[in-house]
Amino acid sequence: MSDTPPLLVEPLWLSQHSEVRIIDLRWAPAGPPAREKYQQGHLPGAVFVDLDRDLSQPGGPGRHPFPSPEAFARLLGRLGIGPQTHVVVYDDATNSVAARLWFMLRVHGHARASLLDGGLKAWVAAGLPLSKDEPRLEPLPPPPLVLDHARLLTRGQVESRGSAALLDARAPERYRGEVEPIDQRAGHIPGALNAPFSRNLTAEQKFLPPAQLRDLYRMYSSPIVSCGSGVTACHDAFAIELAGLPPARLYVGSWSDWSSDPSRPIATGPAPG
């Protein structure tokens, strides 16, 4: 199993590959807990992973800072994920949350990671069953991970980014500062361009073909992706890689980190030009 799997897999393909480790990464900032949704029905064989508890650590920067590589390796071992395990992640939010785990796997050196195109909605639309059974996982030793620190940026590195394009994956109204449902200050990082993750998708909420994604992103030099807290920005990072372009870097703290510092300037309104 040395071959690298595709970035995207379809529901029918996934239903025929029981060797894959399926991760349910549903999450929302408000509403019923994602764990309850998982218990009400999930893809057969899928294990639930909690964005806040499993894929973040307290203390910042921002709301969803990365856990240490050691903690992440322990999580993977607990999930039965070894170096050759093919991991497929899905959510019920157009992969805007699932892409966070995909990105984390990739920057920690685990290349065998994919997203389920269309997520839970596509699985159900394909007429495939859901399950309430939680799989019994055989834990493995924590796999060896090598974090590519160059792909994770701090506030200071973003401030001194030079000519690198900074892409903000939030919705346009949040980028412009018209609404801010979570953070204390509204707006965006000066010089950031709005690249809402929703534009990566078709009307059916699947990813655009690679050629169309390439047209969206190829004009950006050394892109850095950002969002509210380093989660939905990974959707843009995935789209850039799906387009066959050089990998993007992530400002992990994103707006939740930048806006928390009163000394940092903010911008509002549309991007210039």
Buried (B, 14 or more C-beta within 10 A) or exposed (E): EEEEBEBBBBBEBBBEEEEBBBBBBBBBEEEEEBBEBBEEEBBBBBBBBBBEEBBBBEEBBBBBBBBEBEEBBBBBBBBBBBBEBBBBBBBBBBBBBBBBBBBBBBBBBBEBBBBBBBBBBBBBEEEBEEEEEEBEBEEBEBBEBEBEEEBBBEBEEBBEBEEBBBBBBBBBEBBBBEEBEEBEBBBBBEBBBBBBBBBBBEEEBBBBEBEBBBEBBEEBEEBBBBBBBBBBBBBBBBBBBBBEBEBBBBBBBBBBBBBBEEEBEBBEEEBEE
